[in-house]
Amino acid sequence: MMPESQGVMCAAAAAGNQHFTCDVCLDRWVASLADDPLKLAGSGGFVRCTGVNCASKAFDPHTVAQHIRQETHTKYRTAVEAGIKQLNSFELQAAFNKRLEDLRLELMNSHSTNALDQAARQGELHVVERVLTLHCPTCDKAFLDFEDCFAIRCRPVELPGHVRGKIGCGNSFCGWCMQPCGQDAHNHVRSCKFKMTPPDNLYYGSFELFNQTQKNRRQRMLGEYLSTINEELRAAIEVRIMPHLRDLGMELPAWA
């Protein structure tokens, strides 16, 4: 019988029902879990006993780390982080979709006969959907996975659960101006007129810089949009969009 030092024992409640997993089998089990980052993150990133119908609590992460190879542990941690990003992406997409759906329903269910009020609601929907929300310019997938490079790729992600399909188109776009760039945005990013880093820094910047860049872009686009609207309608739209602007730390254009 293999010594317990060369494996892990689960914490099944009933005495004598514990399952022993040797280091080799545990290593293989953890590696297989890491092959499905979304499922792994959805289960909290925990490693549980492989015993059939075993209800034991998950293994202690430090214990797992001590009984698997370093390369497997690295693969596992990378998979957990990737899975969490995917889950966050789904949550962001769901919040994005719900916010727009709520605005659309509000517009559809509005019984106002006031043409100005209806136009202001339509203007609010346009500002939230096309100006304030960060999304892929090609497929409209909301995103939050900026990773220091301004040549951003809209990564296809498998839908969770039993839903088949993906969100994300695989195309690239510029993190400075959000221009779609096909398969590779690096050439555009190098010379983007909105680039805020020194000439010798071709592609990279901090998340804080990205957020400031997007705030500037939103502010610019908002001003451009509102400048095309007559003063009466513009004032009505501004009243409706103020809560959205406050959420993002933005202000109305200077003329307001």
C-alpha positions in Angstrom: 0.0 0.0 0.0 1.3 3.5 -0.9 2.2 5.7 2.1 -0.1 8.6 2.8 2.9 11.0 2.3 2.7 10.2 -1.4 -0.9 11.3 -1.9 -3.9 13.0 -0.3 -6.8 11.6 1.7 -10.2 13.3 1.3 -12.2 14.4 4.4 -15.3 12.3 3.9 -17.4 12.5 7.0 -18.1 8.8 7.6 -15.2 7.0 9.1 -13.6 4.6 6.8 -15.1 6.2 3.7 -12.1 8.4 2.9 -10.6 8.1 -0.5 -6.9 8.1 -1.1 -5.5 9.7 -4.3 -1.8 9.2 -5.1 0.4 12.2 -6.2 0.5 10.9 -9.8 -3.3 10.6 -10.1 -3.9 13.9 -8.3 -1.5 15.6 -10.8 -3.4 14.1 -13.7 -6.7 15.1 -12.2 -5.7 18.7 -11.6 -4.2 18.9 -15.2 -7.5 17.7 -16.6 -9.5 20.3 -14.6 -7.2 23.0 -16.0 -8.3 22.0 -19.5 -11.7 23.6 -18.9 -11.0 27.0 -17.3 -14.6 28.2 -17.4 -15.9 25.1 -15.6 -13.0 25.2 -13.1 -13.7 28.9 -12.2 -17.5 28.2 -12.1 -16.8 25.6 -9.3 -14.8 28.1 -7.3 -11.4 26.8 -8.6 -11.5 24.0 -6.0 -10.0 20.6 -6.4 -12.3 17.9 -5.0 -12.0 14.2 -4.3 -12.4 11.9 -7.4 -14.3 9.3 -5.4 -17.6 8.3 -7.0 -20.4 10.4 -5.4 -18.0 11.6 -2.7 -19.4 14.6 -0.8 -16.1 15.5 0.9 -15.2 19.2 1.0 -12.5 20.4 -1.4 -8.9 19.8 -0.8 -6.9 22.6 0.8 -5.1 24.5 -2.0 -1.8 24.4 -0.2 -2.1 20.6 0.2 -2.8 20.2 -3.5 0.2 22.4 -4.4 2.5 20.2 -2.3 1.4 17.0 -4.1 1.5 18.0 -7.7 4.2 19.1 -10.1 5.1 22.8 -10.3 4.2 22.9 -14.0 0.8 21.4 -13.3 0.2 23.9 -10.5 1.1 26.8 -12.8 -1.3 25.4 -15.4 -4.0 25.1 -12.8 -3.6 28.7 -11.5 -3.5 30.1 -15.0 -6.7 28.2 -15.9 -8.4 29.6 -12.8 -7.5 33.1 -13.6 -8.6 32.7 -17.3 -11.8 31.1 -16.2 -12.6 34.0 -13.8 -12.0 36.5 -16.6 -14.4 34.5 -18.8 -17.1 34.5 -16.0 -16.6 38.2 -15.5 -17.0 38.7 -19.2 -20.3 36.9 -19.2 -21.5 38.9 -16.2 -20.4 42.1 -17.9 -22.2 41.1 -21.1 -25.3 40.2 -19.1 -25.3 43.6 -17.3 -24.7 45.4 -20.6 -27.6 43.5 -22.3 -29.9 44.1 -19.4 -29.2 47.8 -19.2 -29.9 48.2 -22.9 -33.0 46.0 -22.7 -34.3 48.0 -19.8 -33.9 51.2 -21.7 -35.5 49.7 -24.8 -38.5 48.4 -22.8 -38.8 51.8 -21.1 -38.9 53.4 -24.5 -41.4 50.9 -25.9 -43.7 51.1 -22.8 -43.7 54.8 -22.6 -47.2 56.1 -23.2 -46.0 59.7 -23.4 -47.5 61.6 -26.3 -44.8 64.2 -25.9 -42.5 64.0 -28.9 -39.7 65.7 -27.1 -39.8 63.1 -24.3 -39.8 60.2 -26.7 -36.9 61.7 -28.6 -34.9 62.2 -25.4 -35.4 58.6 -24.4 -34.1 57.5 -27.8 -31.2 59.8 -27.4 -30.4 58.3 -23.9 -30.5 54.8 -25.4 -28.0 55.9 -28.1 -25.6 57.5 -25.6 -25.6 54.5 -23.3 -25.3 51.9 -26.2 -23.0 53.6 -28.6 -21.0 56.1 -26.5 -20.7 55.0 -22.9 -20.5 51.2 -23.1 -17.1 49.6 -24.0 -17.7 46.8 -26.5 -16.0 45.3 -29.5 -16.7 47.6 -32.5 -17.2 44.5 -34.7 -19.5 42.3 -32.8 -20.7 44.5 -29.8 -19.4 42.0 -27.2 -18.8 43.9 -23.9 -15.3 43.5 -22.7 -13.1 44.0 -19.7 -10.0 42.0 -20.5 -7.5 44.8 -21.1 -4.0 43.3 -20.5 -1.6 46.3 -21.0 -1.5 46.0 -24.8 -3.6 48.5 -26.7 -3.9 46.1 -29.7 -6.9 44.4 -28.2 -8.4 41.2 -29.5 -12.1 40.2 -29.0 -11.5 36.8 -27.7 -14.1 34.1 -28.5 -15.4 32.5 -25.4 -17.5 29.4 -25.1 -20.9 30.1 -23.5 -21.3 28.5 -20.0 -23.6 25.7 -19.1 -25.6 23.8 -21.6 -25.9 26.7 -24.0 -24.0 26.0 -27.2 -22.0 28.7 -29.0 -19.6 31.5 -28.3 -19.5 35.2 -27.8 -16.6 37.2 -29.3 -15.6 37.5 -32.9 -11.8 37.1 -32.7 -11.2 40.4 -34.5 -8.9 43.1 -33.1 -9.3 46.8 -32.4 -7.4 49.8 -31.1 -7.5 50.5 -27.4 -6.9 54.2 -28.0 -9.7 55.0 -30.4 -11.7 51.7 -30.6 -11.3 51.5 -34.4 -11.8 47.9 -35.8 -8.6 46.6 -37.2 -9.4 43.1 -38.6 -7.1 40.3 -37.5 -4.2 42.5 -36.1 -4.4 46.0 -34.6 -0.7 46.5 -33.9 0.1 48.5 -37.1 -2.7 50.9 -36.3 -1.9 51.2 -32.6 1.7 52.2 -33.4 0.5 55.4 -35.2 -2.9 56.1 -33.7 -3.5 59.8 -33.4 -4.9 59.4 -29.9 -1.9 57.4 -28.6 -0.7 58.9 -25.3 2.5 57.0 -24.7 6.0 58.0 -25.8 7.1 57.1 -29.4 9.4 54.3 -28.1 6.4 52.7 -26.3 4.6 51.2 -29.3 1.8 49.2 -27.8 1.7 49.1 -24.0 0.1 51.1 -21.2 -1.4 50.7 -17.8 -5.0 49.9 -17.0 -5.3 53.4 -15.5 -4.2 54.9 -18.7 -6.6 52.8 -20.7 -9.5 54.0 -18.4 -8.5 57.6 -18.8 -8.2 57.1 -22.6 -11.7 55.7 -22.7 -13.1 58.5 -20.6 -11.5 61.0 -23.0 -13.0 59.1 -26.0 -16.4 58.9 -24.4 -16.3 62.6 -23.6 -15.3 63.4 -27.1 -18.0 61.2 -28.7 -20.6 62.6 -26.4 -19.8 66.2 -27.3 -19.8 65.3 -31.0 -23.2 63.6 -30.8 -24.9 66.3 -28.7 -23.5 69.1 -30.9 -25.6 67.7 -33.8 -28.9 68.1 -31.8 -31.0 71.2 -31.4 -30.8 73.0 -28.0 -34.2 71.9 -26.7 -33.7 68.2 -27.4 -30.1 68.3 -26.2 -31.2 69.7 -22.8 -33.8 66.9 -22.4 -31.2 64.2 -23.3 -28.7 65.7 -20.9 -31.2 65.4 -18.0 -31.7 61.7 -18.8 -28.0 60.8 -19.2 -26.6 62.6 -16.1 -26.9 59.5 -13.8 -25.0 57.4 -16.4 -22.3 60.1 -16.6 -21.9 60.3 -12.9 -21.4 56.5 -12.7 -18.4 56.9 -15.0 -17.0 60.1 -13.5 -17.9 62.1 -16.6 -19.4 65.6 -17.1 -21.6 67.2 -19.7 -19.7 69.1 -22.4 -18.6 72.6 -21.6 -21.5 74.4 -23.3 -24.0 72.8 -20.9 
